[in-house]
Amino acid sequence: MTSKILVLKGDGIGPEIVNEALKVLGSVKDKFALDIEWQEALIGGSAYDALGTPLPGETMELAQAADAILLGAVGGPKWSGVDGSLRPEKGLLGLRSELDLFANFRPAILYPQLAQASSLKPELVSNLDILIVRELTGGIYFGQPRGIRTLDSGEREGFNTYVYSESEISRIAHIAFQAAQKRNKRLCSVDKANVLEVTVLWREVVSEIAKQYPDVELSHMYVDNAAMQLVRAPKQFDVLLTGNMFGDILSDVAAMLTGSIGMLPSASLNSENRGMYEPIHGTAPDIAGQGIANPLATILSVAMMFRYTFARPEVAEAIEQAVQKVLNEGLRTADIATASDTRVSTTEMGDAVVAALA
Ligand code: NAD
């Protein structure tokens, strides 16, 4: 049966980088005779401008029918005055929760060719390869009740609820253990069990599930220590398992270790491995429309799509090797270029990856 991909270019640099990823998708479709097709729809600010909502019904229907979604990014200063419920980010959050995309995979890989782009010394980060598995549809970002209320005293109070059920912890833990089994078999679960009861339960459930994965070495670490260890000795980690908020923060730290936010892909999966694939960066309004954005994170997101949703690791590897090849050839977009490098545009980088695939 033909596999369906929904393409959501989004805002800012979104259309520029997704266009390059589509060239790569077209190229692997031919090369591997893949039975795939794709269709575009609106999301985020561009959907709001056209239809008055960041997540139009048609987009939601197509997303529900798709096997995988390729997303650019959403948001930007243009929509900062829009009512909170109609902000571009709401489109993305709505999609993640409607499709139950609870498992977020964020690899942080340092390409040896880009070692000088890291903020850490090369010896600390050379060959860095960490996978952060983040719970994406629960925790404090979604817990109820939440809001800002006025107390009897007249003072205002903001409040959120940090809550995880056993089943929410268990399903993300299984995903993380299975990911660790396919890598170096080490899993570090991040919590704040010295202060937060939610994460006391988190630690208990993860430890219980570990018995089903005797080949994986499990450790636990408080989130403050994990943040410190990530910048002190990041290579000690293989797979990190985190809740929603801790993962949000730690994965940005891990991203920075690799030098460029323009290089890192991500996947968000549901329990059937259907998923949304997107670069970890945002819409980069400061460079949008200039043709200089790095499309590699989005191209590598296509590789993740073939690895996780379509179970075609050889297609994923071909794309990843093509990216390695263009980096070896010295091609650099502005964000990863040093003074001596030749800088290429967004489209030149996409074309080079397509050429390397051929
Ligand atoms: P950002 O990731 O868009 O940009 C941060 C910096 O990195 C900027 O200097 C930008 O130019 C640079 N950068 C990002 N991607 C790049 C690329 N591919 N190539 C070269 N340089 C790149 O983060 P921000 O500035 O905090 O956010 C801008 C907008 O994006 C905001 O509206 C934010 O809400 C939104 N955002 C969306 C997503 C998403 O859709 N998943 C994620 C993060 C931020």
Residues whose N, C-alpha, C, O or C-beta is under 5 A from the ligand:
A	BS01	NAD	G72 A73 V74 G75 G76 P77 I261 G262 P279 I280 H281 G282 T283 A284 P285 D286 I287 I292 A293 N294 D335
